[in-house]
Amino acid sequence: MQSGGRTTVLDDILEPVANAFSRDVAEALFNIRAGEAAQMRMAELAGKCNEGRLTPAEQAEYESYVHAVDMVSILQAKARVWLTRHHAS
């Protein structure tokens, strides 16, 4: 499945989660950042991917990171929308 299709499916599946946000949850999600070790590993794998040097295990690991980043990005976008809509609450 292409990334755009996967992202659309994730967006649809995660919509009920967004409906359950509170201000604290939305703010926490909006501010989530990957830890330093994860960021470094993703950068390493991305570099190897761009060079065509990923092993099958590394490819699977890299795809896992990509899927996780997609999910967190969608949740952060939903949190941003929630916070914008509820700014006066």
PyMOL commands that place a pseudoatom at each C-alpha (Angstrom):
pseudoatom trace, name=CA, resn=MET, resi=1, chain=A, elem=C, hetatm=0, pos=[0.000, 0.000, 0.000]
pseudoatom trace, name=CA, resn=GLN, resi=2, chain=A, elem=C, hetatm=0, pos=[1.268, 3.462, -0.813]
pseudoatom trace, name=CA, resn=SER, resi=3, chain=A, elem=C, hetatm=0, pos=[2.034, 5.866, 1.996]
pseudoatom trace, name=CA, resn=GLY, resi=4, chain=A, elem=C, hetatm=0, pos=[-0.877, 8.162, 1.091]
pseudoatom trace, name=CA, resn=GLY, resi=5, chain=A, elem=C, hetatm=0, pos=[-3.352, 5.287, 1.303]
pseudoatom trace, name=CA, resn=ARG, resi=6, chain=A, elem=C, hetatm=0, pos=[-1.880, 4.096, 4.590]
pseudoatom trace, name=CA, resn=THR, resi=7, chain=A, elem=C, hetatm=0, pos=[-2.052, 7.630, 5.976]
pseudoatom trace, name=CA, resn=THR, resi=8, chain=A, elem=C, hetatm=0, pos=[-5.706, 7.984, 4.967]
pseudoatom trace, name=CA, resn=VAL, resi=9, chain=A, elem=C, hetatm=0, pos=[-6.574, 4.695, 6.667]
pseudoatom trace, name=CA, resn=LEU, resi=10, chain=A, elem=C, hetatm=0, pos=[-4.717, 5.758, 9.811]
pseudoatom trace, name=CA, resn=ASP, resi=11, chain=A, elem=C, hetatm=0, pos=[-6.478, 9.113, 9.759]
pseudoatom trace, name=CA, resn=ASP, resi=12, chain=A, elem=C, hetatm=0, pos=[-9.872, 7.393, 9.592]
pseudoatom trace, name=CA, resn=ILE, resi=13, chain=A, elem=C, hetatm=0, pos=[-9.019, 4.854, 12.300]
pseudoatom trace, name=CA, resn=LEU, resi=14, chain=A, elem=C, hetatm=0, pos=[-7.603, 7.481, 14.653]
pseudoatom trace, name=CA, resn=GLU, resi=15, chain=A, elem=C, hetatm=0, pos=[-10.554, 9.898, 14.367]
pseudoatom trace, name=CA, resn=PRO, resi=16, chain=A, elem=C, hetatm=0, pos=[-12.384, 8.338, 17.357]
pseudoatom trace, name=CA, resn=VAL, resi=17, chain=A, elem=C, hetatm=0, pos=[-9.226, 8.827, 19.405]
pseudoatom trace, name=CA, resn=ALA, resi=18, chain=A, elem=C, hetatm=0, pos=[-9.260, 12.526, 18.561]
pseudoatom trace, name=CA, resn=ASN, resi=19, chain=A, elem=C, hetatm=0, pos=[-12.877, 12.729, 19.666]
pseudoatom trace, name=CA, resn=ALA, resi=20, chain=A, elem=C, hetatm=0, pos=[-11.759, 11.618, 23.137]
pseudoatom trace, name=CA, resn=PHE, resi=21, chain=A, elem=C, hetatm=0, pos=[-9.050, 14.278, 23.556]
pseudoatom trace, name=CA, resn=SER, resi=22, chain=A, elem=C, hetatm=0, pos=[-8.881, 16.516, 26.581]
pseudoatom trace, name=CA, resn=ARG, resi=23, chain=A, elem=C, hetatm=0, pos=[-6.744, 19.649, 26.658]
pseudoatom trace, name=CA, resn=ASP, resi=24, chain=A, elem=C, hetatm=0, pos=[-3.966, 17.810, 28.546]
pseudoatom trace, name=CA, resn=VAL, resi=25, chain=A, elem=C, hetatm=0, pos=[-3.961, 14.891, 26.103]
pseudoatom trace, name=CA, resn=ALA, resi=26, chain=A, elem=C, hetatm=0, pos=[-4.019, 17.142, 23.041]
pseudoatom trace, name=CA, resn=GLU, resi=27, chain=A, elem=C, hetatm=0, pos=[-1.163, 19.269, 24.377]
pseudoatom trace, name=CA, resn=ALA, resi=28, chain=A, elem=C, hetatm=0, pos=[0.886, 16.194, 25.291]
pseudoatom trace, name=CA, resn=LEU, resi=29, chain=A, elem=C, hetatm=0, pos=[0.404, 14.657, 21.848]
pseudoatom trace, name=CA, resn=PHE, resi=30, chain=A, elem=C, hetatm=0, pos=[1.181, 17.937, 20.128]
pseudoatom trace, name=CA, resn=ASN, resi=31, chain=A, elem=C, hetatm=0, pos=[4.495, 18.138, 21.975]
pseudoatom trace, name=CA, resn=ILE, resi=32, chain=A, elem=C, hetatm=0, pos=[5.664, 14.514, 21.522]
pseudoatom trace, name=CA, resn=ARG, resi=33, chain=A, elem=C, hetatm=0, pos=[9.108, 14.158, 20.013]
pseudoatom trace, name=CA, resn=ALA, resi=34, chain=A, elem=C, hetatm=0, pos=[11.072, 10.984, 19.382]
pseudoatom trace, name=CA, resn=GLY, resi=35, chain=A, elem=C, hetatm=0, pos=[13.908, 10.386, 21.796]
pseudoatom trace, name=CA, resn=GLU, resi=36, chain=A, elem=C, hetatm=0, pos=[17.451, 11.126, 20.746]
pseudoatom trace, name=CA, resn=ALA, resi=37, chain=A, elem=C, hetatm=0, pos=[18.361, 7.460, 20.250]
pseudoatom trace, name=CA, resn=ALA, resi=38, chain=A, elem=C, hetatm=0, pos=[15.332, 6.881, 18.003]
pseudoatom trace, name=CA, resn=GLN, resi=39, chain=A, elem=C, hetatm=0, pos=[16.081, 10.036, 15.992]
pseudoatom trace, name=CA, resn=MET, resi=40, chain=A, elem=C, hetatm=0, pos=[19.673, 8.955, 15.480]
pseudoatom trace, name=CA, resn=ARG, resi=41, chain=A, elem=C, hetatm=0, pos=[18.636, 5.442, 14.434]
pseudoatom trace, name=CA, resn=MET, resi=42, chain=A, elem=C, hetatm=0, pos=[16.042, 6.775, 11.989]
pseudoatom trace, name=CA, resn=ALA, resi=43, chain=A, elem=C, hetatm=0, pos=[18.639, 9.096, 10.457]
pseudoatom trace, name=CA, resn=GLU, resi=44, chain=A, elem=C, hetatm=0, pos=[21.107, 6.228, 10.139]
pseudoatom trace, name=CA, resn=LEU, resi=45, chain=A, elem=C, hetatm=0, pos=[18.529, 3.976, 8.494]
pseudoatom trace, name=CA, resn=ALA, resi=46, chain=A, elem=C, hetatm=0, pos=[17.327, 6.788, 6.206]
pseudoatom trace, name=CA, resn=GLY, resi=47, chain=A, elem=C, hetatm=0, pos=[20.890, 7.373, 5.028]
pseudoatom trace, name=CA, resn=LYS, resi=48, chain=A, elem=C, hetatm=0, pos=[21.420, 3.692, 4.334]
pseudoatom trace, name=CA, resn=CYS, resi=49, chain=A, elem=C, hetatm=0, pos=[18.043, 3.513, 2.572]
pseudoatom trace, name=CA, resn=ASN, resi=50, chain=A, elem=C, hetatm=0, pos=[18.950, 6.440, 0.326]
pseudoatom trace, name=CA, resn=GLU, resi=51, chain=A, elem=C, hetatm=0, pos=[22.188, 4.645, -0.539]
pseudoatom trace, name=CA, resn=GLY, resi=52, chain=A, elem=C, hetatm=0, pos=[20.400, 1.328, -1.163]
pseudoatom trace, name=CA, resn=ARG, resi=53, chain=A, elem=C, hetatm=0, pos=[22.351, -0.413, 1.615]
pseudoatom trace, name=CA, resn=LEU, resi=54, chain=A, elem=C, hetatm=0, pos=[19.604, -1.602, 4.001]
pseudoatom trace, name=CA, resn=THR, resi=55, chain=A, elem=C, hetatm=0, pos=[19.579, -5.246, 4.985]
pseudoatom trace, name=CA, resn=PRO, resi=56, chain=A, elem=C, hetatm=0, pos=[16.137, -6.914, 5.011]
pseudoatom trace, name=CA, resn=ALA, resi=57, chain=A, elem=C, hetatm=0, pos=[16.054, -6.599, 8.824]
pseudoatom trace, name=CA, resn=GLU, resi=58, chain=A, elem=C, hetatm=0, pos=[16.985, -2.920, 8.621]
pseudoatom trace, name=CA, resn=GLN, resi=59, chain=A, elem=C, hetatm=0, pos=[14.339, -2.373, 5.927]
pseudoatom trace, name=CA, resn=ALA, resi=60, chain=A, elem=C, hetatm=0, pos=[11.696, -3.835, 8.228]
pseudoatom trace, name=CA, resn=GLU, resi=61, chain=A, elem=C, hetatm=0, pos=[12.955, -1.709, 11.126]
pseudoatom trace, name=CA, resn=TYR, resi=62, chain=A, elem=C, hetatm=0, pos=[12.952, 1.433, 8.958]
pseudoatom trace, name=CA, resn=GLU, resi=63, chain=A, elem=C, hetatm=0, pos=[9.404, 0.723, 7.764]
pseudoatom trace, name=CA, resn=SER, resi=64, chain=A, elem=C, hetatm=0, pos=[8.332, 0.345, 11.405]
pseudoatom trace, name=CA, resn=TYR, resi=65, chain=A, elem=C, hetatm=0, pos=[9.753, 3.781, 12.166]
pseudoatom trace, name=CA, resn=VAL, resi=66, chain=A, elem=C, hetatm=0, pos=[7.982, 5.245, 9.123]
pseudoatom trace, name=CA, resn=HIS, resi=67, chain=A, elem=C, hetatm=0, pos=[4.645, 3.740, 10.198]
pseudoatom trace, name=CA, resn=ALA, resi=68, chain=A, elem=C, hetatm=0, pos=[5.115, 5.031, 13.753]
pseudoatom trace, name=CA, resn=VAL, resi=69, chain=A, elem=C, hetatm=0, pos=[5.997, 8.521, 12.510]
pseudoatom trace, name=CA, resn=ASP, resi=70, chain=A, elem=C, hetatm=0, pos=[2.903, 8.495, 10.279]
pseudoatom trace, name=CA, resn=MET, resi=71, chain=A, elem=C, hetatm=0, pos=[0.685, 7.614, 13.222]
pseudoatom trace, name=CA, resn=VAL, resi=72, chain=A, elem=C, hetatm=0, pos=[2.213, 10.193, 15.560]
pseudoatom trace, name=CA, resn=SER, resi=73, chain=A, elem=C, hetatm=0, pos=[2.028, 12.860, 12.842]
pseudoatom trace, name=CA, resn=ILE, resi=74, chain=A, elem=C, hetatm=0, pos=[-1.672, 12.209, 12.312]
pseudoatom trace, name=CA, resn=LEU, resi=75, chain=A, elem=C, hetatm=0, pos=[-2.341, 12.319, 16.048]
pseudoatom trace, name=CA, resn=GLN, resi=76, chain=A, elem=C, hetatm=0, pos=[-0.393, 15.575, 16.307]
pseudoatom trace, name=CA, resn=ALA, resi=77, chain=A, elem=C, hetatm=0, pos=[-2.396, 17.091, 13.456]
pseudoatom trace, name=CA, resn=LYS, resi=78, chain=A, elem=C, hetatm=0, pos=[-5.621, 16.052, 15.162]
pseudoatom trace, name=CA, resn=ALA, resi=79, chain=A, elem=C, hetatm=0, pos=[-4.340, 17.488, 18.443]
pseudoatom trace, name=CA, resn=ARG, resi=80, chain=A, elem=C, hetatm=0, pos=[-3.494, 20.776, 16.709]
pseudoatom trace, name=CA, resn=VAL, resi=81, chain=A, elem=C, hetatm=0, pos=[-7.020, 20.950, 15.252]
pseudoatom trace, name=CA, resn=TRP, resi=82, chain=A, elem=C, hetatm=0, pos=[-8.557, 20.076, 18.630]
pseudoatom trace, name=CA, resn=LEU, resi=83, chain=A, elem=C, hetatm=0, pos=[-6.543, 22.760, 20.395]
pseudoatom trace, name=CA, resn=THR, resi=84, chain=A, elem=C, hetatm=0, pos=[-7.472, 25.346, 17.765]
pseudoatom trace, name=CA, resn=ARG, resi=85, chain=A, elem=C, hetatm=0, pos=[-11.176, 24.517, 18.083]
pseudoatom trace, name=CA, resn=HIS, resi=86, chain=A, elem=C, hetatm=0, pos=[-11.095, 24.499, 21.893]
pseudoatom trace, name=CA, resn=HIS, resi=87, chain=A, elem=C, hetatm=0, pos=[-8.748, 27.439, 22.510]
pseudoatom trace, name=CA, resn=ALA, resi=88, chain=A, elem=C, hetatm=0, pos=[-11.333, 29.361, 24.576]
pseudoatom trace, name=CA, resn=SER, resi=89, chain=A, elem=C, hetatm=0, pos=[-12.561, 26.360, 26.554]
for i in range(1, 89): cmd.bond("trace and resi %d" % i, "trace and resi %d" % (i + 1))
show_as sticks, trace
zoom trace
